């Protein structure tokens, strides 16, 4: 059984904008399904598929040409030119520092003295994060 998107309907019997009430159908003491009833007039619909649920529509005043284009803030060569990827970036539990001039930096800072971290340093840094095995 499909879940209804909305409990609002436009009743085909009374024509009112109304809500729907789920009424269980039983065969003896066993539930075999549900009927849907208009709250305004009590008209029953046999299944969820025959119930005239209102669908929510997005405003159609904007077209595809009005949507925002993807904004790319950095050029390809600038994306990884921040302190996090520099070989002079030093991290300890209390602060982050530049290894060249010992100033406090953030991982997203950048400077003119940037030197890309070697792949061996990246791998060694990841190994230090793992817990030692016994």
C-alpha positions in Angstrom: 0.0 0.0 0.0 1.3 3.4 -0.9 1.6 6.1 1.8 -0.5 9.2 1.1 1.5 12.4 0.6 -1.2 14.6 2.1 -4.4 14.1 4.1 -6.1 16.8 2.1 -8.6 15.9 -0.6 -11.0 17.4 -3.0 -14.1 15.3 -2.4 -15.7 14.0 -5.5 -19.1 13.7 -3.7 -19.5 17.1 -2.1 -16.8 19.0 -4.0 -15.3 20.5 -0.8 -11.6 20.9 0.0 -11.6 18.6 3.0 -9.5 16.1 5.0 -9.6 12.4 4.7 -10.0 9.9 7.6 -8.6 6.4 7.4 -11.3 3.8 8.4 -10.0 0.2 8.9 -11.8 -2.6 7.2 -12.2 -5.9 9.1 -13.1 -9.4 8.3 -14.1 -10.8 11.6 -11.3 -9.7 14.0 -8.7 -9.5 11.2 -7.9 -6.2 9.6 -7.9 -6.6 5.8 -7.4 -3.1 4.7 -8.5 0.5 4.9 -11.2 2.8 3.5 -10.8 6.5 3.2 -13.7 8.8 4.2 -14.3 12.5 3.6 -14.5 14.3 6.9 -17.0 16.8 5.5 -19.7 14.5 4.0 -18.6 11.0 5.0 -18.3 9.7 1.4 -16.1 6.6 1.5 -13.4 5.7 -1.1 -12.5 2.0 -1.4 -8.7 2.4 -1.7 -5.9 4.9 -1.5 -5.6 4.9 -5.3 -9.2 6.0 -5.8 -9.0 8.8 -3.2 -8.6 12.2 -4.8 -5.6 13.5 -2.7 -4.4 17.1 -3.3 -1.0 17.2 -4.7 1.4 19.9 -3.7 2.7 21.8 -6.6 5.8 24.0 -6.7 5.2 27.5 -8.0 5.6 27.6 -11.8 6.6 31.2 -12.1 10.3 30.3 -12.4 11.7 28.3 -15.2 14.9 26.3 -15.6 16.8 29.4 -16.9 16.0 31.1 -13.6 17.8 28.5 -11.5 21.2 29.4 -10.0 24.2 28.1 -11.8 26.8 26.1 -9.8 29.2 28.5 -8.3 32.9 27.4 -8.2 34.7 29.7 -5.8 38.2 28.4 -6.4 40.1 27.7 -9.5 41.4 24.1 -9.8 44.9 25.0 -8.8 43.7 26.9 -5.7 41.5 24.2 -4.2 44.3 22.5 -2.2 46.6 25.5 -1.6 45.7 25.9 2.0 47.6 25.1 5.2 46.0 21.7 5.6 47.9 20.5 2.5 51.2 22.3 3.2 54.3 20.4 4.3 54.9 23.1 7.0 51.5 22.5 8.7 52.0 21.3 12.3 49.1 19.9 14.3 49.1 19.1 18.0 46.1 18.7 20.4 46.1 22.3 21.5 46.8 24.4 18.4 47.9 24.4 14.8 51.1 26.1 13.7 53.1 27.0 10.6 56.5 25.2 10.8 58.2 28.0 9.1 57.5 30.9 11.4 55.7 29.3 14.3 52.5 31.4 13.9 49.1 30.0 14.8 47.2 29.0 11.7 43.9 27.3 10.8 43.6 24.4 8.3 41.8 26.6 5.8 44.4 29.5 5.9 46.6 30.1 2.9 49.9 31.9 2.4 52.5 32.7 -0.3 55.0 30.2 1.2 52.8 27.2 0.4 54.6 23.9 -0.4 52.6 20.9 -1.3 52.8 18.0 1.2 54.5 14.9 -0.2 52.5 11.7 -0.6 54.7 10.0 2.0 53.9 12.6 4.6 50.1 12.2 4.0 50.4 8.4 4.4 52.6 8.8 7.5 50.1 11.2 9.0 47.2 8.8 8.4 49.2 6.0 10.1 49.7 8.1 13.2 45.9 8.5 13.5 45.4 4.8 13.8 45.5 3.1 17.2 48.5 0.9 17.8 47.9 -2.8 17.6 49.1 -5.1 20.3 
